Amino acid sequence: MFRTLNAIAKALATALGAGYSPIAPGTCGTLVAVPLAWALRGFTVWQFVAVTVAITLVAVWAAAVADRAWGTHDSGRIVIDEVAGYLATMTLVSRATWAPLVVGFVVFRALDIIKPPPVRWLDENLPGGWGVVLDDVAAGVIGMALMVAFDRFGAFAYLAGL
């Protein structure tokens, strides 16, 4: 039974294998989230939030179990946190056109790499799967604020018109 749970956790933690990419696994994990965000484009904000929270909670569990199974802490193979973080970034903007999806991808990846306060603190101080996942979700929340600002200033409409 534990082998089965470990296998499920590893599959989820790696976003169904994206985390095994030898090049930029975090970027690959975020790429998995882009079509997911687009597929959820018809959801209300509250439905989208519910999906994001559910994925975040599953991510915390999967990251903790996968790390324990691999004997690691915050393994680079764990990319479900990028999925949760990208979804957080995309919560309050339209996901029906390419411009917000691409800008959100760039914004989230930059924040995930830079780890501005309090993102780095969460990563370094929360235990287990919580630290692995919530730093990315925090980066996603900061990204969400930036995305709302871009939307308010018409950036997506401008890009769509190019």
Residue pairs with C-beta under 8 A, 6 or more apart in sequence:
5 65
6 65
6 66
6 69
8 62
9 61
9 62
9 65
9 66
9 69
10 62
10 65
10 66
10 69
10 70
10 77
11 17
12 58
12 59
12 62
12 66
12 80
13 19
13 59
13 62
13 63
13 65
13 66
13 67
13 75
13 77
13 78
13 79
13 80
14 20
14 29
14 66
14 77
14 78
14 79
14 80
15 28
15 29
15 32
15 33
15 79
15 80
15 82
15 83
16 32
18 25
18 28
18 29
18 31
18 32
18 79
19 25
19 28
19 29
19 75
19 76
19 77
19 78
19 79
19 80
20 77
21 28
25 76
25 77
25 79
26 76
26 79
26 82
26 109
26 112
26 113
27 109
28 79
29 79
29 80
29 81
29 82
29 83
30 79
30 82
30 83
30 85
30 86
30 105
30 108
30 109
30 112
31 105
32 79
32 82
32 83
33 82
33 83
33 86
33 87
34 86
34 101
34 105
36 83
36 87
37 86
37 87
37 90
37 95
37 101
37 104
38 95
38 96
38 101
40 47
40 48
40 51
40 95
41 94
41 95
41 96
43 51
45 91
45 92
48 87
48 90
48 91
49 91
51 87
52 84
52 87
52 88
52 91
55 80
55 83
55 84
55 87
56 84
56 88
56 133
56 134
56 137
58 80
59 80
59 81
59 83
59 84
59 129
59 132
59 133
60 128
60 129
60 130
60 132
60 133
60 134
61 129
62 78
62 80
62 129
63 74
63 78
63 80
63 81
63 128
63 129
63 132
63 133
64 128
64 129
64 132
65 129
66 75
66 77
66 78
67 73
67 74
67 75
67 78
67 128
67 129
67 132
70 77
74 123
74 131
74 132
78 132
80 133
81 132
81 133
81 135
81 136
81 137
82 108
82 112
82 136
84 133
84 136
84 137
84 140
85 108
85 112
85 136
85 137
85 139
85 140
85 143
86 104
86 105
86 108
86 140
87 140
88 137
88 140
88 141
88 143
88 144
89 104
89 107
89 108
89 139
89 140
89 143
89 144
89 147
90 100
90 101
90 104
90 144
90 147
91 144
92 144
92 147
92 148
92 151
93 100
93 104
93 147
93 148
93 150
93 151
93 156
94 100
94 151
94 156
95 101
97 156
97 160
98 160
99 155
99 156
99 159
99 160
100 147
100 151
100 156
103 147
103 150
103 155
103 156
103 159
104 143
104 147
107 143
107 146
107 147
108 139
108 140
108 143
111 119
111 139
111 140
111 142
111 143
112 119
112 136
112 139
115 123
115 135
115 139
116 139
116 142
118 138
119 135
119 138
119 139
119 142
120 135
122 131
122 134
122 135
122 138
123 131
123 132
123 135
124 131
125 131
126 134
126 135
150 156
